[in-house]
């Protein structure tokens, strides 16, 4: 690690690259440019392991039904539920989510009726297993639904499932369409965590990504959430967007800190226009360079940590008394498709178009095509189109990847206790592939714990990739289409 002065375009302020004299200089610890260039490559974010490209269409509705039947026998174990509500009024240029823009309100009505059928069918398959410790609504924009429409969905869930007193109920919202009535409704129905998409507060950046969202509108929604008693208010930012500079992003972060959210996500923008058609509306020449993009994240790291936030995993920040911070300090932080969590259930049930679940040791995903999802579900089938049953090797590697990416450590004693084999025995040849990270100061090892250094956190996706058994085969078959690691 070494100190560099990063200016507005992310270059070294002491270099002769034509740095603007009026640029805002921020003294922070950053990775050398040569390391950024060395390790910047396509790679998974590891929201799951094995990653989605390895899943197979041989895992379909019948396989998923059997998985639910097995899961139903664990009657006393609570579940996690994920529900996907895909609707938005307009698609933002940067967005890579599964989104549906309804031309008529009837499309929303039809989807809700179909979703209610899936909820009922899923609950029937789980029989008496109905306790829930975590519920998350993602999108799209879940609050595109009106309060009466959302009431229908929640009634369908709560008729068949029971939330534990300690359950976490969370939802993603777009402040531009979320009203005070939404907040009041969600609070009354037990929601206690809310995530608001911000991306960036700068007008020019917002226009360049097709998402104009005034600061005052976001502040009003944060105020509503506080008034309604939400214990967790999260804001989502993105770095690497067009027209972002250190000055503009600093202003965004300062405004964000002023709202004092409990958690902040600072995601790296994944520019994949060949896969995500709407991203072709973004002007590539307006995107920051590799080094400039990294400079943006370092500004976020400095300003949030200086304001009392703790870095969580690779792209989140939380206040010191937040349960994520406490869990990471104990090496107990976990992650699933809904994000970082301390409430990870043994089975996560996904419902809705494109939703993903992990049930009875198998990954399963619903169709991402609206017509297919509606047709299959209305015909009384599950809309599962692909998945994968995890092998013992998959479970072991998932544990290691999750430990490294969530807690930045791998405890050898805990590994042996869990799997009855030593870390060295199991990973053997892979250990040689880690040597480059030791040489570059990204890993340390005292014989008991493998530790990711502060420098290594920037490259934690690269480190995790060493343990990915499928990756080399994927690379040999076709170019990787993941987002870039830096």
N, C-alpha and C positions, 0 to 999 in steps of 0.2 A: 504494500500500500504506500501511496505517497501523496503529498498535498499538491494540488494544482489550483490555480485561479481560473474559474470557468466564466467566460463572458457570455453575452447574449446569444451568440450563435454556437456556443458549446465548445469553442476552440480555446486553446491556452492563451490567457490574456497577455502572456509574456512573449508569445510567438509573433512572427512577422506576417501573419495571415490577413492583415488588413482589418484587425478588430476595431470596432467602433469605439471612439474615445468616450462616448457617453454611455457605454454599456455598463450594466450592473454587475459588478464583480462580487462573487460569493466564494469565500474560502471554505472549501470542503475537501474531504478525502475521496479521491476517485481512482478508478482503474486506469492504468496507462493505455493510451490509444492502441498500442501494439497488441495488448491482450484483448481489447474489444474486437479488433479485426481478426485476431486468431480464433476466437471462440464464437463469433457471430455466424450462426448457421440455422437452418430450419430445425426445429425440435419441438416435442410435445410439451404442453403445460401440465400434463399428468393430473387432470381432473379425474382420470381413471387409469388403472393399469390392469390388464393390457389396454392400449389406446384404441380408439374407435376404428382405425383402418384394419385392425386385425379381427374385428368381429365378423361373423358369418351369417348369411341369410338362411343357413340351415337351422338356425335357432329361431323358431317361429312361434305362432300362437299355442300350439300343443306343448312345446317345451316350456313356455312361460306358465301355462296352466298347471303343469306338473310341479314347477318351482313354487307356485303359490300354494299348492296342496301340501307340499313338504313344509313350507313356512307356517301353514295354519296349525301345525301340531305344537308349535312353540307358543302356546296360548298366553303365557305370562310375560313374554318378552314384548316390550313396546316397539312400535314401528316409527319410521320416518316416512312422510308423504311429500311428494313433489307434484304440483299441479301446474301445467303449462297453459297460459292464456295468451294466445299469439297475436292479439289484435293491436294495431297502431293506426292512428289517423293518417300518418305519413311515414315513410321509411327514411331514416337518417342515412346520409351518404356513407358513414363509417361502419354502420351496423352489420354484424355477422350473425345475428340471432335468427331463429326461425320465426318470421314475422308474416302476418297476413293482413292486408289492407282491405277491409270489407267495403264493397260498393253499396251494399244495402244493409240496414240493421237486421234484416232477416237472417243474414249470414251469422251474426252473433247469436241470435236466438236459436238457430239450428245447432250451432256448436255447443251451446249450453245444454240443450236437451240431450245431445249425444254424449257429452261429458258426464251428465248425470247417469246415463245408462252404464258407462264404464265404471263409475264410482260404485254403483250397485253391484255390477258383475264382479268387480274386484273384491268388494266386501264379502259377497257370497262365497267366493273362492277361498277367502281367508277364514271363513266360518266364524268361530268365536274369538279369533285374534283381532282385537279392535282397539287396543290402547295405543295412543300416539304421543310421542315425546317431541316430535319436530314436524312442523308443517311449513312448507314454503311455496309461495306463488311466484312464478317467474313468467317472463314473456319475451317479446312483445311488451305490452303495457297492461298489466292486470287491471288497473283502474280505468282502462278504456270502458270497462263494464260500468253501467250505472249501479247505484246502490240497490235497487230492486233486482237487477240481474245478478249482482254478486250475492245477494241474499239467497237466491235460488241455489247457487253453487254451495254456499256454506251450509244451507239447510240439508242439502243432499249428503254432504260429508258428515255433518254432526248427527244425522239420523242413523248412520251406520258405524261411525267411529267415535271414540271417547278420548278427549284430550286430558292428559295428566295435569295435575295442578302445577307442575314445574315445566310444562311443555313450552317450547319456543315456537311461536307463530310469527312468521316473517313474510314480507312481501316487497317486491320491487315496484316502484312507482315513478311516473314521469310528472314532475311538478307542473308542467304546462296544462295537464288535463285533470289533475287530482284536486278535488274540492274539499272544503272543510267538512262537508257531509260525508265524504269518503273516510276521512280520518275519524270522525265520530262513530261511523258504522264499524270500522275495523277495530277500534278500541273496545266497543261494546261486545264484539264477537271474540275478544280475547287476544288480538294481535298485540305483540309487545316489541317487535323489531321491524324497522322500516328502512329500506335502502332507496335513496333518491339519485337518479342519474343527473349528473351535472356536466361532466366531460371537461368543460372549460368555461369561464365566465367572460372571456374576451369576445367582443362583438364580431371582430373580423374572423376569428377562429370559428365562432358559431356559424357564421354565414358560409364559411368554406366547407362545413360538414353538414349543411342543411338542417341545422337544429338551433333555432334562435330561442333562447331561454333567459329572460332578464333575471339578474341577480335578485331583485325584489320579489319575484315570484318564488324562487327557491327559498328565500328567507321566510316568506310567509308560510310556506309549507313546513319548514322546520319549526316555526312557532306553533303551528297547528298541532304538530306531532307532540311537542312538549306539553301543550295545553291538554291534550287528550291522554297524557300519561304514558306514552311510549318510553320504555326503559332503554331502548337502543335506537339511536338515530344514526344512520350510516350515509355517507355521501360518496359517490363514485366519480373519480376523475380519470382522464386518459392523457398520457403523454405520448408525443410523437405525431400529433395531429398537424395538418397544414397550418402554416403561419404562426405556429407557437415559437416564442423566444423566451429566454430566461426572464426578461422583464415582464412579459405578459403572463407567463406561468407563475411567476412570483406573486403577481397581483391576485391571480386566481387562488393560490394557496393561502395568502394572507386573508382573503375574504372567507375562505373555507374555515380557517382556524378561528376567525371571528365568530362563526356560527357554532363553534365548539361541538362538532359531532362526536359521538362516542367512538366511532370507527370511521376510517377513510380507506377506500380502495384506490390505488394509483396504478391503473392498468397500462401496459404497453400496447400501443396501437398496432394491430396486426393488419398490414396492408397486403391483401390477397385479391387483387382485382380479377384475376383469371378464374377464381373460385366464387367470388362474391360480386355479382354483377353491378350492384349499386355503388360499389367503391370506384367504378370507372368514372363517376362524377367528381371524384377528388383529383385535383391537379397534382400529379406526382412531383413536379418541380417545386411545389410549395411545401413539400414535406421536409422536416429537418434531416440533416445528415446523421449518420450513425453516431458520431461523436457528439453532435449537438443534441440528439435525442437522449443520449445517456446523461448529458449535462442537465437536461430538464429533470430527470429522475433524481439526480443528486441534489438539486435545489429542493425538491420535495422532501428528500431524506433529511437534509439539514434543517429546513424550516419546521417540519413536523416534530422532529426529535428535540429541537431547541424549544418547542412549545409544550414539551412534556409527553408527547406521544411515543409509543414503543413500536419499533418495526416488527410486524407479524408476518411470518412467512416471507415470500419474495415480493409482495406488492400491496400489503395492507399495513395500516397503522391503527393503534388502539390506545386508549388512555390506560394508565398504570393499573387501575382497579378493575378493568374490564376482564371478563372471564377468559377471553382468548389470551390476554397477556399473562394471566396467572397460570393458565394451562401450559403455555409455551415455556414459562419459567420452570415448570416441573417436568418438561419433556413429554407432555400429555396432549398436545394440540393435534387435532385430526382434521381431515378434509374429505368432503364428498362432492357430489355434483352441485350441491347448493352452496359450497364455499367452505371456509374454515369453520370448525365447530368443536364443541366439547360434548355434543349430544348425539354422536354418531350411533345409530341403532344397527343391529345386526342385519336388518333388512330395510332397504329403502324402496318404496313403491312409487313408481312414476305413473302419472295419469295425464292424458291430453296428448295432442299432436306433438310428435318428436320427443316426448318425454323419455327419460332414461331412468332405469331402476337397477338395483342390485338385490336380487332375491334368491335365497337359498344357494349362495355362492355362484350365481350366474348373472351376468350383465344382460339387460334387455332394453331395446328401444322401440318405441312406437313409430309408425310411418310419419314421415315429414311432409307427406302430400295430403292436403286437406281432404280431397275427394276420397282418397283411399282410407284415411282415418274414419271419415264419416260412414262410408259404405260398410267397412268391416265391423265397426262398433254397432251400427244399427242392425246389422245382420246377426248380432248376438255373439260375435267373435272378439277375441283380443286383437288389437291392431299391431301386434309385435311383428317387426319385419327383419330384425337382426339381433344378434346377441352373442354371448360366449360363456360357456361354463368354465370357471376358473380351475386350473390345475393346482396341485400343491405348490409347484414351482411358481406359478403366478401369484399365489397368496404370499409366499415368502418375499418375492421381489417387490410386490406392492407394499408390503410392510416397510422394507428398506427405503424405497423411493419416497414413501409418505413421511417416514422419520426424518430423512434428509431435507425434504422440502418444507415440512411444517416446523420442525424443531431444530434443524441444522445440526443434528447429532445422530449417531448410531451407537447405542450402548451394547457392547458385546455380550455382557452378562444377561441383559434382557433378551437379546436375540437368541442366545443359547437356551434360556429358560422357556421361551415361547416355542422354539422349533426343535429342540433336542439335538442341535448340531452347532458347531462353531462357525463363526463368520468366515474364518480363513478356509476351513474345509469346504464350505459350500460355494464360495465365490472364486476361490483359486485363481484362475486365469484372468478374471476381471480385475483383480487387484493391480496387475501390471498396467492396465489402462488408466488407473487412477494416478499413476506416478506424475503425469504432467501437471495435475492440479496441486500436488505436493510441491513440485519444483517451482510452480508459479505463485506459491504462497496462499493457495485457496483452501487447503486442507491441512489439519494437524492430526496426529494420532499418538496418544500416550500409552497405547497397548490395551486400554480399557474402553476408550470412547473415541470414535471417529468424529471430528469436529469440523464444521464448515466455518472458516474465518469470516470476518467482516468483508474482506475483499471477495471471498468466495460466494457470498450471498448473491452478488450480481450474476454469477455464473452457475447458480444452483441447478438450473435446468440442464446444463451441460453435464454437471456432475451426476445427476440422476440418470442421464442417458446411458451411462456406463453400465448400469444394472438392468437395462432394458434388453431382454433376450430376443425380442422380435425386431429390433431396430435395424440391425445389420442386414437381415433378410429383406426388410422393406426397402432399404437403400439399394440393394442389389437388383430388386425387381423393377423399381421405378423411382424417379426423383421424389424426395419428401415434399409434401405440400403443407407442412405445419408452418405456423408463424415463426419468425426468427427469434432466437433466444435472447438477443440483446435489444 
